[in-house]
Amino acid sequence: MKRIGMLTSGGDCQALNAAMRGVVKGLNANLDELEIYGFYDGYKGLIYGNYRLLTSKDFSGILTKGGTILGTSRQPFKYMRVPDENGLDKVAAMKHTYHKLNLDCLVILGGNGTQKTANLLREEGLNIIHLPKTIDNDIYGTDITFGFESALDIATGVIDCIHTTAASHNRVFIVEIMGHKVGWLPLHAGVAGGADIILIPEIPYDIDKVVEAINKRSKDGKGFTILAVAEGAISKEDAQLSKKELKAKKKETKYPSVSYEVAAQIQERTGNEVRVTVPGHMQRGGSPCAYDRVLCTQLGAHAAKLILDEDYGYMVGMINGQTKKVPLGEVAGKLKMVQPDCQLIKEAKIVGICFGD
Ligand code: F6P
């Protein structure tokens, strides 16, 4: 008999259900008795003891279903050691729930913040398996996270649609792609969608270079330009500011996001009409793509094997096409960023894509 707890935490994405299904199928096929406790709304469910006993039936037919059947919420890591408004010690409460249910292990699906809390619980003596979820693809220790490829299809589709209207109107279009700290999604969507300019947080941009690239296209007889701009794109000047100064500047700005600021600067300097499209949370919605379904089935199967072997304290990642167990303590708190001199960026530059640097 195995008693497994499961929760999904942080921003949702496609394939969370597919990953949970993979784990449960892997266990169910190899065990006579299995109890699965699903905690609602991420760590909240574990803290406040809000859970439901699930059966393998609950995980049937959810491979293609977006979102998460368990619900999710953001519970920032930095507040985990801070008591709640009623003075409750959250870490102690999570441990209490775990021990009360006599769990063999907790399977935690989430991104960077979630992973840090998962590691904290491991340090507190709980048996943890983490599965790397995020459309941002920024989890250290795995080549790819689930959600990324599905979101990439959506973001690319948006740029594709913008292409036809941009060309008809001879306009400059900005598509703002999710990614506050890292630019994997805007980089890949920009290349896949044929964007002419890609701005990502890892490469602070110079607006003069952006304008230069647009003017060059006009001179070459290309009437429209498409920019894929990360939510977290940052100008060279702003990159020099301290965290505090940047926060103060953002408070003052009249622009809803960086794309609108870039749009205003381009319009002013080139006289071109500029339009901004923000697909936002659409990028996290809908069914997982085929790639993510395969990935999650593999990650889930590997996680099930670790649980059967009672080998805990790992994230299951995908490295060079192989699923691998990666010690949580080695990866928690690290961010996988785009390297500005990586091959993809070098080659994108060869084909004329401007990164504003
Ligand atoms: O971490 C995933 C992500 O979608 C980021 O790309 C984005 O910046 C953020 O979450 C949005 O968060 P929220 O759903 O809390 O608005």
Boltz pocket constraint, residues with backbone or C-beta under 6 A from the ligand:
constraints:
  - pocket:
      binder: B
      contacts: [[A, 11], [A, 12], [A, 74], [A, 111], [A, 134], [A, 135], [A, 136], [A, 178], [A, 179], [A, 180], [A, 231], [A, 284]]
      max_distance: 6.0
